[in-house]
Amino acid sequence: MEKNSERKLRENNNGKYFLVGIVMFFVGAISLYAIMYFYPAPFVKTITEETRNVNITDTGIADAVEKVYDAVVVVKTYKSKQLYSTGTGFVYKKDDNTAYILTNNHVIESGDAIYVEFTDGRQVETTVEGKDVYSDIAVLSLSADEVTIVAKMGSSEDARVGDTVFTVGAPINSDAYSGTVTRGILSGKNRLVGVSTTNSNVSDIMMSVLQTDAAINSGNSGGPLVNANGEIIGITSLKLSSSGSSTTASIEGMGFAIPIETALSYAEKLENGASIERPSLGITMRNLADAMYYHYPSLNNIGVDTGVYVESVTDESPAATGGIKAGDVITSVDDREITDLAYLRYLLYNHSVGDTMKVTIYRDGDYKDLTIHLNQKAS
């Protein structure tokens, strides 16, 4: 009897513990639910997944290259019946009888016979219609029957820095590499770089040009700089150098090209046999620093550091009638500071014969503003 009583007591206690456990479970669950319902922040973490679809569409520039490739020629300059130098050019215009090729003046200036070689291997002698030293532009002509493709002209003005560009040419003056294509971007616009027209290390004029990182080597001179649509926006030139040297225009990743608008404006005159008219001041001049160091040590205490020193003035020239005298230092033109004769000539040649130009000179410790009437052509 006693044992039965103890067993019943244990069973009753176990039942109580079980009921208490169930009650505590539900109380805990309800409490947790209430806490999460009224205070969800510590327990809820929102994960946002962003999916981006990236389409790779750059499959190369082969289509653009094909548009211009067969319009590009190797320009071969002969002197005394011997091959003297090579460069590049391209067919930019064609009428019923004649086709015209653009190239650089320095590619052909020393030759007495100019041939072009097409991509199919044909070599044809050309006629030099015109050439200009300061723009570094030359126009060649040949029979229209010899030409199958004319390159399409684009716009350097519409081109944006960062646009894809490429060149076609014959680098390192070798037939083995003719038709070489190099690709890059348009790195800059309206760059002022020095040009030597005398094969010296001194720049005697500046040009406003395009900058690219597309590889440009000797032999590319006169070739096209082309946009991704296969349109020519410039003419590469190894005469252009930011260092003023005439022997290279590519300082590791820096090449330069004449804007096509500038080239065509000169070509239009040259193809008709006209000369390029530029105004003249009628003076001989030196960079002030050179004059101080090499020729006129007395200038060391002149009172100015930069400018162009006037060595002589031609009688009745625009400079003479405007009041410029030998010994003056030209310090600014059109309110732009003159650092050297290359920049002075650049500003001068932006004018036309018949224009007036403001010139500031330094003389005897004073600055004078003069108005020069540019009524004389450069010889």
C-alpha positions, 0 to 999 in steps of 0.5 A, a space after each residue: 500500500 505504501 509503495 502504491 502511494 509513493 508511485 501515485 505521488 511521483 506520477 502526480 508530480 511528473 504530470 505537474 512538471 509536464 504541465 508547467 513545462 508546456 505552460 512555460 514554453 507557450 509563455 516564452 514563445 508568446 513573449 518572444 513573438 511580442 518582443 519581435 513584433 513590437 521591437 523588430 530592429 535587433 532581430 531583422 536584417 534586410 539584405 539587398 542584392 543588386 544585379 548588374 548586367 554588363 554587356 561587352 560590346 568592344 570587338 575591335 575597330 576592324 570595320 572602321 579600319 576597312 573604311 579607310 585602309 585602302 585610301 592610305 598610301 606610302 609616300 616615297 620621296 626620291 632624290 637624284 633617282 635614289 629613295 631618300 625617305 618615306 612617309 604616309 599619306 591618304 586620298 582625301 578628294 577625287 573628281 572626274 580626272 584627278 585624285 588628291 593626296 594629303 601628306 606632310 610637307 617635311 615628307 616630300 620637301 627634299 625630293 625631286 620625284 614623289 611616288 605613292 604605293 597603294 595597298 595592292 602594291 602599285 606604285 604611281 608617280 605623283 605631281 606636287 600641287 603645293 606645299 607649305 612649310 609652316 603648316 607642314 601640309 603638302 598636296 599631291 595629285 595623280 590620275 583619278 583612274 588610279 584611285 578606288 577609295 577616298 577616305 571620309 573626312 570627320 571632325 576634330 571639333 566634335 571629337 571628345 577627349 577619351 574617344 577611340 582613335 587609330 592611325 594607319 601608316 608605314 612606321 620606321 620607314 619600312 615597306 615591311 611594316 606598311 599598313 600598320 594600324 595602332 590604336 589609342 585614345 584622343 588624349 587632348 585637344 588644342 595643344 600648343 607644341 613647337 615646330 622646327 622648320 629648319 631641322 634644328 632643335 629650336 622651334 620657330 613656330 607653334 601649332 595648335 594640335 591634337 594629342 593621342 597615345 596611339 603609337 606614332 613612329 618615323 614613317 607615320 608622318 602624313 598619315 591619318 588619325 582616324 576616329 572609331 567611325 573610320 573618319 579622318 580627324 587629323 594628320 599625324 606629324 613627326 615634326 611636332 614635339 612638345 620639347 621643341 625637337 624636330 627629330 621626334 614627335 612621340 615622347 612615350 605615349 604622346 603623339 600629335 596630329 594636325 586637326 583635319 579642319 586646319 589641314 583642309 583649309 590649307 589644302 584647298 589653296 595648295 591644290 589650286 596652286 595658290 601660295 599661303 599668304 601670311 603677314 610680316 612684321 619686317 623684323 629680325 628677332 631672337 629669343 631674349 634669353 638667347 640674345 642675352 646669353 650669346 650675343 648681347 651680354 649688356 642685355 643681362 640688366 635690361 629689366 625683363 626676363 622673357 620676350 623677343 629681342 628685335 635685332 633690326 627693322 626693315 624700313 617702311 615695314 609694318 614694324 617700322 611704321 608702327 613704331 618698333 625699333 631695333 633694341 626693343 623687346 616685344 613682351 606681348 601680342 594681343 595682350 598675350 605674354 610672349 615667351 619666345 619667337 615661336 609663340 610670337 610667330 604663332 600669334 602673328 600668323 593667326 592674323 591675315 594680311 590687312 589686320 591690325 595687331 596690338 604689340 607691347 614693347 619694352 624700351 628704356 625701362 618703360 612699356 609701350 603699347 603699339 598698333 601694327 598694321 599688317 599690310 605686308 606679306 611674309 616673303 
